[in-house]
Amino acid sequence: MATKIKNDGVRERVYLTFPKGLIKEPVLSLLSKQFDVIFNIRSSTVTAELALLALDIDGKEIEVAKAISWLKGKGVAVEPIEKNVID
């Protein structure tokens, strides 16, 4: 569930799980170039087999939705973080 932030934007807090084939790819860099969003990595665990990130994605609601859809299309599993888990 998106949280409203300043300037009519929203913040989505999500867990991203990257499959092995995407671990060395610059997925978040491409995300920030392709969509008008900013992100904050709240925590991460990366091994040779799996990468798990807790991420805040901020921006206009439509841009955040497009960014999340793009991540899913790349093969990244996107799961919402329950509110106040990583505040």
MMTF fields as JSON, N, C-alpha, C and O atoms, coordinates in Angstrom:
{
  "mmtfVersion": "1.0.0",
  "mmtfProducer": "UNKNOWN",
  "numBonds": 347,
  "numAtoms": 348,
  "numGroups": 87,
  "numChains": 1,
  "numModels": 1,
  "chainsPerModel": [1],
  "groupsPerChain": [87],
  "chainIdList": ["A"],
  "bondAtomList": [4, 2, 8, 6, 12, 10, 16, 14, 20, 18, 24, 22, 28, 26, 32, 30, 36, 34, 40, 38, 44, 42, 48, 46, 52, 50, 56, 54, 60, 58, 64, 62, 68, 66, 72, 70, 76, 74, 80, 78, 84, 82, 88, 86, 92, 90, 96, 94, 100, 98, 104, 102, 108, 106, 112, 110, 116, 114, 120, 118, 124, 122, 128, 126, 132, 130, 136, 134, 140, 138, 144, 142, 148, 146, 152, 150, 156, 154, 160, 158, 164, 162, 168, 166, 172, 170, 176, 174, 180, 178, 184, 182, 188, 186, 192, 190, 196, 194, 200, 198, 204, 202, 208, 206, 212, 210, 216, 214, 220, 218, 224, 222, 228, 226, 232, 230, 236, 234, 240, 238, 244, 242, 248, 246, 252, 250, 256, 254, 260, 258, 264, 262, 268, 266, 272, 270, 276, 274, 280, 278, 284, 282, 288, 286, 292, 290, 296, 294, 300, 298, 304, 302, 308, 306, 312, 310, 316, 314, 320, 318, 324, 322, 328, 326, 332, 330, 336, 334, 340, 338, 344, 342],
  "bondOrderList": [1, 1, 1, 1, 1, 1, 1, 1, 1, 1, 1, 1, 1, 1, 1, 1, 1, 1, 1, 1, 1, 1, 1, 1, 1, 1, 1, 1, 1, 1, 1, 1, 1, 1, 1, 1, 1, 1, 1, 1, 1, 1, 1, 1, 1, 1, 1, 1, 1, 1, 1, 1, 1, 1, 1, 1, 1, 1, 1, 1, 1, 1, 1, 1, 1, 1, 1, 1, 1, 1, 1, 1, 1, 1, 1, 1, 1, 1, 1, 1, 1, 1, 1, 1, 1, 1],
  "groupList": [{"groupName": "MET", "atomNameList": ["N", "CA", "C", "O"], "elementList": ["N", "C", "C", "O"], "formalChargeList": [0, 0, 0, 0], "bondAtomList": [1, 0, 2, 1, 3, 2], "bondOrderList": [1, 1, 2], "singleLetterCode": "M", "chemCompType": "L-PEPTIDE LINKING"}, {"groupName": "ALA", "atomNameList": ["N", "CA", "C", "O"], "elementList": ["N", "C", "C", "O"], "formalChargeList": [0, 0, 0, 0], "bondAtomList": [1, 0, 2, 1, 3, 2], "bondOrderList": [1, 1, 2], "singleLetterCode": "A", "chemCompType": "L-PEPTIDE LINKING"}, {"groupName": "THR", "atomNameList": ["N", "CA", "C", "O"], "elementList": ["N", "C", "C", "O"], "formalChargeList": [0, 0, 0, 0], "bondAtomList": [1, 0, 2, 1, 3, 2], "bondOrderList": [1, 1, 2], "singleLetterCode": "T", "chemCompType": "L-PEPTIDE LINKING"}, {"groupName": "LYS", "atomNameList": ["N", "CA", "C", "O"], "elementList": ["N", "C", "C", "O"], "formalChargeList": [0, 0, 0, 0], "bondAtomList": [1, 0, 2, 1, 3, 2], "bondOrderList": [1, 1, 2], "singleLetterCode": "K", "chemCompType": "L-PEPTIDE LINKING"}, {"groupName": "ILE", "atomNameList": ["N", "CA", "C", "O"], "elementList": ["N", "C", "C", "O"], "formalChargeList": [0, 0, 0, 0], "bondAtomList": [1, 0, 2, 1, 3, 2], "bondOrderList": [1, 1, 2], "singleLetterCode": "I", "chemCompType": "L-PEPTIDE LINKING"}, {"groupName": "ASN", "atomNameList": ["N", "CA", "C", "O"], "elementList": ["N", "C", "C", "O"], "formalChargeList": [0, 0, 0, 0], "bondAtomList": [1, 0, 2, 1, 3, 2], "bondOrderList": [1, 1, 2], "singleLetterCode": "N", "chemCompType": "L-PEPTIDE LINKING"}, {"groupName": "ASP", "atomNameList": ["N", "CA", "C", "O"], "elementList": ["N", "C", "C", "O"], "formalChargeList": [0, 0, 0, 0], "bondAtomList": [1, 0, 2, 1, 3, 2], "bondOrderList": [1, 1, 2], "singleLetterCode": "D", "chemCompType": "L-PEPTIDE LINKING"}, {"groupName": "GLY", "atomNameList": ["N", "CA", "C", "O"], "elementList": ["N", "C", "C", "O"], "formalChargeList": [0, 0, 0, 0], "bondAtomList": [1, 0, 2, 1, 3, 2], "bondOrderList": [1, 1, 2], "singleLetterCode": "G", "chemCompType": "PEPTIDE LINKING"}, {"groupName": "VAL", "atomNameList": ["N", "CA", "C", "O"], "elementList": ["N", "C", "C", "O"], "formalChargeList": [0, 0, 0, 0], "bondAtomList": [1, 0, 2, 1, 3, 2], "bondOrderList": [1, 1, 2], "singleLetterCode": "V", "chemCompType": "L-PEPTIDE LINKING"}, {"groupName": "ARG", "atomNameList": ["N", "CA", "C", "O"], "elementList": ["N", "C", "C", "O"], "formalChargeList": [0, 0, 0, 0], "bondAtomList": [1, 0, 2, 1, 3, 2], "bondOrderList": [1, 1, 2], "singleLetterCode": "R", "chemCompType": "L-PEPTIDE LINKING"}, {"groupName": "GLU", "atomNameList": ["N", "CA", "C", "O"], "elementList": ["N", "C", "C", "O"], "formalChargeList": [0, 0, 0, 0], "bondAtomList": [1, 0, 2, 1, 3, 2], "bondOrderList": [1, 1, 2], "singleLetterCode": "E", "chemCompType": "L-PEPTIDE LINKING"}, {"groupName": "TYR", "atomNameList": ["N", "CA", "C", "O"], "elementList": ["N", "C", "C", "O"], "formalChargeList": [0, 0, 0, 0], "bondAtomList": [1, 0, 2, 1, 3, 2], "bondOrderList": [1, 1, 2], "singleLetterCode": "Y", "chemCompType": "L-PEPTIDE LINKING"}, {"groupName": "LEU", "atomNameList": ["N", "CA", "C", "O"], "elementList": ["N", "C", "C", "O"], "formalChargeList": [0, 0, 0, 0], "bondAtomList": [1, 0, 2, 1, 3, 2], "bondOrderList": [1, 1, 2], "singleLetterCode": "L", "chemCompType": "L-PEPTIDE LINKING"}, {"groupName": "PHE", "atomNameList": ["N", "CA", "C", "O"], "elementList": ["N", "C", "C", "O"], "formalChargeList": [0, 0, 0, 0], "bondAtomList": [1, 0, 2, 1, 3, 2], "bondOrderList": [1, 1, 2], "singleLetterCode": "F", "chemCompType": "L-PEPTIDE LINKING"}, {"groupName": "PRO", "atomNameList": ["N", "CA", "C", "O"], "elementList": ["N", "C", "C", "O"], "formalChargeList": [0, 0, 0, 0], "bondAtomList": [1, 0, 2, 1, 3, 2], "bondOrderList": [1, 1, 2], "singleLetterCode": "P", "chemCompType": "L-PEPTIDE LINKING"}, {"groupName": "SER", "atomNameList": ["N", "CA", "C", "O"], "elementList": ["N", "C", "C", "O"], "formalChargeList": [0, 0, 0, 0], "bondAtomList": [1, 0, 2, 1, 3, 2], "bondOrderList": [1, 1, 2], "singleLetterCode": "S", "chemCompType": "L-PEPTIDE LINKING"}, {"groupName": "GLN", "atomNameList": ["N", "CA", "C", "O"], "elementList": ["N", "C", "C", "O"], "formalChargeList": [0, 0, 0, 0], "bondAtomList": [1, 0, 2, 1, 3, 2], "bondOrderList": [1, 1, 2], "singleLetterCode": "Q", "chemCompType": "L-PEPTIDE LINKING"}, {"groupName": "TRP", "atomNameList": ["N", "CA", "C", "O"], "elementList": ["N", "C", "C", "O"], "formalChargeList": [0, 0, 0, 0], "bondAtomList": [1, 0, 2, 1, 3, 2], "bondOrderList": [1, 1, 2], "singleLetterCode": "W", "chemCompType": "L-PEPTIDE LINKING"}],
  "groupTypeList": [0, 1, 2, 3, 4, 3, 5, 6, 7, 8, 9, 10, 9, 8, 11, 12, 2, 13, 14, 3, 7, 12, 4, 3, 10, 14, 8, 12, 15, 12, 12, 15, 3, 16, 13, 6, 8, 4, 13, 5, 4, 9, 15, 15, 2, 8, 2, 1, 10, 12, 1, 12, 12, 1, 12, 6, 4, 6, 7, 3, 10, 4, 10, 8, 1, 3, 1, 4, 15, 17, 12, 3, 7, 3, 7, 8, 1, 8, 10, 14, 4, 10, 3, 5, 8, 4, 6],
  "groupIdList": [1, 2, 3, 4, 5, 6, 7, 8, 9, 10, 11, 12, 13, 14, 15, 16, 17, 18, 19, 20, 21, 22, 23, 24, 25, 26, 27, 28, 29, 30, 31, 32, 33, 34, 35, 36, 37, 38, 39, 40, 41, 42, 43, 44, 45, 46, 47, 48, 49, 50, 51, 52, 53, 54, 55, 56, 57, 58, 59, 60, 61, 62, 63, 64, 65, 66, 67, 68, 69, 70, 71, 72, 73, 74, 75, 76, 77, 78, 79, 80, 81, 82, 83, 84, 85, 86, 87],
  "secStructList": [7, 7, 3, 3, 3, 6, 6, 6, 3, 3, 3, 3, 3, 3, 3, 3, 3, 3, 7, 4, 4, 4, 6, 6, 1, 7, 2, 2, 2, 2, 2, 2, 2, 2, 1, 1, 3, 3, 3, 3, 3, 3, 3, 3, 3, 3, 7, 1, 1, 7, 3, 3, 3, 3, 3, 3, 3, 3, 3, 7, 2, 2, 2, 2, 2, 2, 2, 2, 2, 2, 2, 2, 2, 2, 6, 7, 3, 3, 3, 3, 7, 7, 6, 6, 1, 7, 7],
  "xCoordList": [0.838, 0.0, 0.884, 1.816, 0.599, 1.396, 1.1, -0.033, 2.135, 2.016, 2.178, 3.101, 1.291, 1.402, 2.617, 2.895, 3.342, 4.48, 4.331, 3.337, 5.298, 5.253, 5.081, 5.418, 4.56, 4.441, 3.574, 3.887, 2.488, 1.543, 2.171, 1.673, 3.231, 3.87, 3.458, 2.728, 3.936, 3.689, 5.009, 6.003, 4.989, 6.137, 5.632, 4.72, 6.24, 5.963, 7.154, 8.302, 6.87, 7.913, 7.75, 6.714, 8.798, 8.703, 9.965, 11.05, 9.775, 10.9, 11.099, 10.138, 12.322, 12.664, 13.521, 14.503, 13.155, 13.945, 14.419, 13.623, 15.742, 16.355, 16.782, 17.444, 16.418, 16.917, 18.409, 18.961, 19.028, 20.481, 20.938, 21.979, 20.174, 20.576, 20.577, 21.15, 19.944, 19.888, 20.774, 20.859, 21.425, 22.184, 23.281, 23.516, 23.948, 25.053, 24.614, 25.444, 23.325, 22.811, 22.492, 22.102, 22.643, 22.382, 20.887, 20.508, 20.059, 18.605, 18.131, 17.335, 18.597, 18.126, 18.631, 17.93, 19.816, 20.319, 19.441, 19.08, 19.106, 18.222, 16.836, 16.223, 16.344, 15.037, 15.001, 14.051, 16.037, 16.046, 16.229, 15.835, 16.818, 16.974, 15.713, 15.401, 14.994, 13.836, 12.555, 11.649, 12.478, 11.262, 11.605, 12.71, 10.651, 10.848, 10.56, 9.572, 11.446, 11.333, 12.707, 13.741, 12.681, 13.912, 13.723, 12.597, 14.824, 14.7, 15.719, 16.746, 15.41, 16.297, 16.371, 15.349, 17.565, 17.752, 17.78, 18.676, 16.795, 16.684, 17.514, 18.068, 17.596, 18.445, 18.642, 17.877, 19.672, 19.903, 20.694, 21.47, 20.463, 21.237, 21.523, 20.605, 22.795, 23.173, 24.153, 25.158, 23.836, 24.741, 24.933, 24.376, 25.701, 25.898, 24.626, 24.491, 23.705, 22.488, 21.24, 20.295, 21.222, 19.991, 20.301, 21.277, 19.47, 19.573, 18.197, 17.208, 18.13, 16.898, 17.132, 18.06, 16.294, 16.416, 15.105, 14.031, 15.192, 14.052, 14.239, 15.275, 13.249, 13.413, 12.227, 11.081, 12.5, 11.468, 11.552, 12.638, 10.416, 10.364, 9.43, 8.254, 9.95, 9.18, 8.977, 9.857, 7.813, 7.529, 6.034, 5.249, 5.654, 4.229, 3.658, 4.338, 2.417, 1.801, 1.927, 2.231, 1.697, 1.763, 3.181, 3.369, 4.173, 5.573, 6.013, 6.718, 5.595, 5.929, 5.292, 5.937, 4.042, 3.353, 4.046, 4.209, 4.455, 5.154, 6.504, 6.905, 7.203, 8.502, 8.362, 9.162, 7.351, 7.13, 6.747, 7.213, 5.914, 5.527, 6.751, 6.892, 7.624, 8.848, 9.742, 10.284, 9.891, 10.694, 10.143, 10.893, 8.832, 8.197, 8.429, 8.673, 8.352, 8.587, 10.011, 10.254, 10.948, 12.351, 12.583, 13.632, 11.613, 11.772, 12.072, 12.375, 11.99, 12.202, 10.876, 9.836, 10.916, 9.718, 9.563, 10.51, 8.362, 8.086, 6.975, 5.876, 7.273, 6.298, 6.201, 7.226, 4.995, 4.878, 5.425, 5.318, 6.008, 6.454, 5.291, 4.733, 4.932, 3.865, 4.298, 5.472, 3.361, 3.632, 4.347, 4.014, 5.323, 6.091, 7.06, 7.583, 7.314, 8.274, 9.693, 10.505, 9.998, 11.38, 11.412, 12.279, 10.522, 10.523, 11.69, 11.839],
  "yCoordList": [-1.175, 0.0, 1.239, 1.343, 2.156, 3.377, 4.337, 4.438, 5.035, 6.073, 7.41, 7.577, 8.374, 9.71, 10.418, 10.315, 11.138, 11.937, 13.34, 13.63, 14.205, 15.588, 15.663, 14.723, 16.774, 17.066, 16.055, 15.677, 15.626, 14.694, 13.392, 12.753, 12.989, 11.732, 10.619, 10.838, 9.436, 8.289, 7.58, 7.764, 6.777, 5.942, 4.506, 4.206, 3.642, 2.209, 1.568, 1.782, 0.783, 0.017, -1.428, -2.05, -1.953, -3.299, -4.105, -3.564, -5.423, -6.337, -6.737, -7.071, -6.705, -7.168, -8.417, -8.424, -9.463, -10.683, -10.875, -11.071, -10.815, -10.93, -12.363, -12.961, -12.927, -14.263, -14.203, -13.136, -15.347, -15.445, -14.705, -14.048, -14.805, -14.192, -12.67, -12.059, -12.047, -10.579, -9.963, -8.74, -10.787, -10.26, -9.288, -8.296, -9.548, -8.682, -7.608, -6.848, -7.545, -6.554, -5.237, -5.276, -4.08, -2.783, -2.42, -1.37, -3.283, -3.128, -1.823, -1.106, -1.5, -0.284, 0.98, 1.991, 0.931, 2.061, 2.31, 3.45, 1.246, 1.374, 1.862, 2.661, 1.388, 1.817, 3.332, 3.995, 3.869, 5.306, 6.149, 7.315, 5.582, 6.319, 6.258, 7.203, 5.145, 4.944, 5.561, 5.904, 5.704, 6.206, 7.378, 7.46, 8.278, 9.447, 9.069, 9.504, 8.254, 7.816, 7.923, 7.957, 7.973, 7.858, 6.676, 6.334, 6.062, 4.912, 4.999, 5.668, 4.305, 4.212, 2.742, 2.122, 2.191, 0.811, 0.803, 1.38, 0.146, 0.105, -1.023, -0.885, -2.119, -3.23, -4.162, -4.128, -4.998, -5.942, -7.141, -7.065, -8.245, -9.465, -9.976, -10.224, -10.131, -10.572, -11.731, -11.647, -12.82, -13.955, -14.258, -13.568, -15.262, -15.653, -16.226, -16.262, -16.669, -17.326, -16.446, -16.689, -15.429, -14.684, -13.291, -13.101, -12.331, -10.994, -10.588, -10.716, -10.095, -9.625, -8.2, -7.952, -7.268, -5.876, -5.382, -5.737, -4.561, -3.791, -2.399, -1.77, -1.916, -0.697, 0.227, -0.221, 1.528, 2.563, 3.114, 3.449, 3.212, 3.829, 5.022, 4.867, 6.213, 7.451, 8.073, 8.003, 8.682, 9.403, 9.572, 9.248, 10.079, 10.188, 8.786, 7.862, 8.634, 7.312, 6.513, 5.32, 7.16, 6.46, 6.0, 4.91, 6.809, 6.44, 5.285, 4.379, 5.324, 4.242, 2.941, 1.892, 3.002, 1.805, 1.26, 0.048, 2.146, 1.697, 1.078, 0.081, 1.66, 1.142, -0.262, -1.15, -0.457, -1.77, -2.787, -3.926, -2.391, -3.281, -3.675, -4.833, -2.721, -2.974, -3.978, -4.897, -3.799, -4.737, -6.156, -7.109, -6.282, -7.599, -8.19, -9.389, -7.349, -7.803, -8.294, -9.133, -7.767, -8.193, -9.52, -10.14, -9.964, -11.204, -11.009, -11.972, -9.767, -9.472, -9.699, -9.19, -10.457, -10.634, -9.393, -8.973, -8.805, -7.581, -7.885, -8.286, -7.689, -7.953, -6.714, -6.118, -6.313, -5.143, -5.426, -6.542, -4.409, -4.481, -3.959, -2.903, -4.682, -4.229, -2.935, -2.758, -2.05, -0.731, -0.844, -1.696, 0.02, 0.157, -0.989, -1.086, -1.851, -2.931, -2.398, -2.863, -1.407, -0.899, 0.613, 1.293, 1.141, 2.582, 2.997, 4.18],
  "zCoordList": [0.0, 0.0, 0.0, 0.798, -0.876, -1.01, 0.133, 0.605, 0.563, 1.566, 0.862, 0.065, 1.144, 0.554, 1.135, 2.33, 0.278, 0.709, 0.131, -0.534, 0.374, -0.105, -1.621, -2.342, -2.087, -3.515, -4.272, -5.401, -3.64, -4.277, -4.715, -5.642, -4.086, -4.43, -3.484, -2.517, -3.778, -2.921, -2.635, -3.337, -1.599, -1.261, -1.15, -0.379, -1.928, -1.823, -1.134, -1.522, -0.112, 0.571, 0.161, 0.398, -0.461, -1.029, -0.749, -0.533, -0.761, -0.804, -2.25, -2.943, -2.705, -4.046, -3.911, -3.168, -4.621, -4.653, -6.083, -7.002, -6.251, -7.569, -7.814, -6.965, -8.957, -9.277, -9.613, -9.879, -9.594, -9.813, -11.07, -11.055, -12.151, -13.413, -13.419, -14.321, -12.425, -12.371, -11.293, -11.188, -10.502, -9.358, -9.779, -9.089, -10.881, -11.317, -12.314, -12.812, -12.603, -13.548, -12.824, -11.658, -13.472, -12.843, -12.87, -13.388, -12.317, -12.412, -11.781, -12.388, -10.585, -9.924, -10.616, -10.643, -11.162, -11.929, -13.154, -13.448, -13.857, -15.022, -14.61, -15.317, -13.479, -12.968, -12.776, -13.19, -12.15, -11.864, -13.119, -13.139, -14.16, -15.417, -16.274, -16.998, -16.189, -17.051, -16.493, -17.252, -15.169, -14.534, -13.627, -13.092, -13.461, -12.613, -11.161, -10.569, -10.612, -9.223, -8.565, -9.233, -7.249, -6.485, -5.538, -5.175, -5.148, -4.262, -3.147, -3.262, -2.064, -0.922, -0.531, -0.237, -0.526, -0.099, 1.426, 2.041, 2.027, 3.487, 4.086, 5.177, 3.38, 3.805, 2.625, 1.661, 2.703, 1.613, 2.106, 3.059, 1.419, 1.591, 0.194, -0.588, -0.116, -1.46, -1.337, -0.63, -2.044, -2.138, -3.619, -4.472, -3.919, -5.318, -5.93, -7.153, -5.105, -5.58, -5.542, -6.294, -4.679, -4.439, -3.897, -3.171, -4.251, -3.672, -3.172, -3.893, -1.931, -1.328, -0.836, -0.067, -1.275, -0.87, -0.296, -0.782, 0.741, 1.226, 0.648, 0.864, -0.081, -0.871, -0.69, -0.668, -0.558, -0.665, -2.072, -2.546, -2.744, -4.075, -3.965, -3.636, -4.238, -4.136, -5.508, -6.366, -5.709, -6.938, -7.113, -6.223, -8.263, -8.561, -8.675, -9.123, -8.271, -8.187, -9.487, -9.455, -10.613, -11.899, -12.213, -12.753, -11.886, -12.137, -11.241, -11.685, -9.982, -9.061, -9.541, -9.524, -9.966, -10.471, -11.715, -11.854, -12.619, -13.829, -13.476, -14.076, -12.514, -12.103, -11.503, -11.801, -10.664, -10.06, -11.125, -11.092, -12.054, -13.144, -13.973, -14.367, -14.233, -14.993, -14.258, -14.872, -12.943, -12.155, -12.277, -12.486, -12.145, -12.255, -13.642, -13.777, -14.667, -16.029, -16.258, -17.125, -15.479, -15.561, -14.851, -15.026, -14.048, -13.301, -11.828, -11.124, -11.348, -9.936, -9.202, -9.622, -8.117, -7.292, -6.424, -5.759, -6.431, -5.677, -4.682, -5.066, -3.386, -2.328, -1.45, -1.118, -1.066, -0.19, 1.197, 1.706, 1.796, 3.197, 4.025, 3.725, 5.045, 5.925, 6.597, 6.923, 6.8, 7.376, 8.722, 9.546, 8.929, 10.176, 10.449, 11.559, 9.485, 9.709, 9.767, 10.567, 8.906, 8.844, 9.082, 8.533, 9.861, 10.119, 10.964, 11.273]
}
